Amino acid sequence: MSFKSFAVTATALLASSIAAANTLNVYTYDSFASEWGPGPKIKTRFEAQCDCEVNFVALDSSVGILSRVQLEGEASEADVLLGLDLNLMQSAKQTGLLAKHNVDTTDVQTPNGWSDEYFVPFDQGYFAFIYDSEKLETPPTSLKDVVENQDLKVIYQDPRTSTPGLGLLLWMKSVYGEQAADAWAQLSEHTVTVTKGWYDGYSLFLKGEADVVLSYTTSPAYHMVAEGENKYKAAEASEGFYPQIEVAAMMNSAPNKALAEEFMQFILAPEFQNVVATGNWMYPVMNNIEPLPEAFSTLPEATKVLTLPAEQVAKQRQAWVSEWLEATTR
């Protein structure tokens, strides 16, 4: 190799190394990173602060994020995992791949407060069934109404691949307990389809393929704010709603640990939290934010919240998924 060729190659490698050193790799789910999601604004705002490049690696679901890093192990190029949720935290911890954060979460506003040394929450909401009030004259007022009304056409998501689907699995177990298998079998008799992810299921609902679809109590706010449409509503849940809190974590093997630590701090800053409500259509976890749109004041209030212990979820999740699968394929 000539000296000139060597110099060119060395320069290229150095440039590549510098680029890598200034790049934060964030594994997240596809709707977060999409052009209509919160990702682009958050990317722009953090890049202005860090003088770096944010690279969102978009995966098909929150469950997919965990599966990806479990497969890659310490060889993963991920710095931050953004989009796991309350029900995946214990399983993620058990991988041994996560690093403790140094973020002060004292002012985090979640139903039971927040204290976890590995995860920082970034948004929160409650699972609910959404309906079109111009088409459905008598909407369900409980989870049991959805399960037991054979005239109601239902779409929900697969608990193996979707966090809303997993949320429904736990919601069903919270309400039905040992009778959950029978409830799943009953629901399957009037289920139109079970989709891999939220987007596919919600799109089918908007096309008129079902009476209700599993989503969030906050979903109607999107239609009101973005479309000026008031007909979509979240059904009440007399037994109580099941929550979702979405979280971020750093990888132990993060190639750019300093950037990862800076981003974890950034999550609770107004620059991030102000994007949550009208970017991800969820509730922020901090109060240091701009006022929420008026549409949020019209949403159902979660006066009763159902939760199962994280340790129980981690231990029983696979058994409950098997119970669901067996009951719905009888």
C-alpha positions, 0 to 999 in steps of 0.5 A: 500500500502506498503512503497516499493510500495508507493516509486516505484509509487512515483518515477514513477510519478516523472520520468513522471513529469520530462519527461513531463517538458522536452518535447515540444509538437508541433502540425504540419501537417504530411508531416512536421513531416515525415521522408522525411520532415524537422521535424527530422532535426529540432527536432535533432537540437533543442534538442541539444540546449534545452536538451529536447525532441521534440514531433511532433504530426502529424495531417492530414493538417494545417486546422486539426491543427486548428480544433484540438486545437479548439476542445481541447481548454485550455485543449490541451497539445500543446505547439506550433502550427507549420504549420498554414498559412496566410489564417488561422491566423485570425481564429486562433486568434479569438479562444483566445487560442494563446499567444503573442510571444517575437520574434524579426521579424525585419529581416523577409523577406516576400513580405510585411514585417512582424509584428504580435504579435502572429505568427512567419513565418517559410517558404513561397511560392506561389501556382502553377499548376505543369505539366510534360513538356515531356507530356504537349506540351502547358502548361497553362500560367494563372489561367484562362488557367487552369480553361477554357481549357476543355482538361486539366485534373486537380487535386487540393485539398479540401479547407475545409481540405487543405491549398493549396485547401484554397489557390486556393479558394482565388486565384480563388476569387482574379481573378474571383471575383463575377464570381467565382462560374461559374469558379468553375463549369467550372473547375469541368467539367475537374477535375479528383478528389479533394483530402483531402490533398496535398500528395494524389493529388500530388501522383496521378499526378506523376502516370499520372492521370492528366495533372496538379496538384495544388502545389507550384512554388518550387515543381520542385526544389525537383525533380531537387535536390532530383531526378535529374529530370528536366521535372516537371515545374510550370506553369506561372500565368499571373494574379499573384500568390497567396502566402502561408506563414506558421507560428507558434504560442504558446498556452496560455495554453502551459504546457511548456511555457519556451520551447515554447518561446525558440522554437519560437526564434529558428524558425528564427535561421539558424539551422531551416531556413537552413532546409526549402529549401530542407526539406519543399521545400519552401523559407526561411523567413530569409537571414541568411542562406546557399545559396539556391540550384541552382535549385531554380534559375530556378523557376518562379518569383512571379513578381505579387502577389495576396492577399485578406485581412485577415479579409475578408478571415476570414469573408467570408471563409465559404461562399466561401467554400459553393459557391465552394461546390455548384458550383462543385456539380451541 
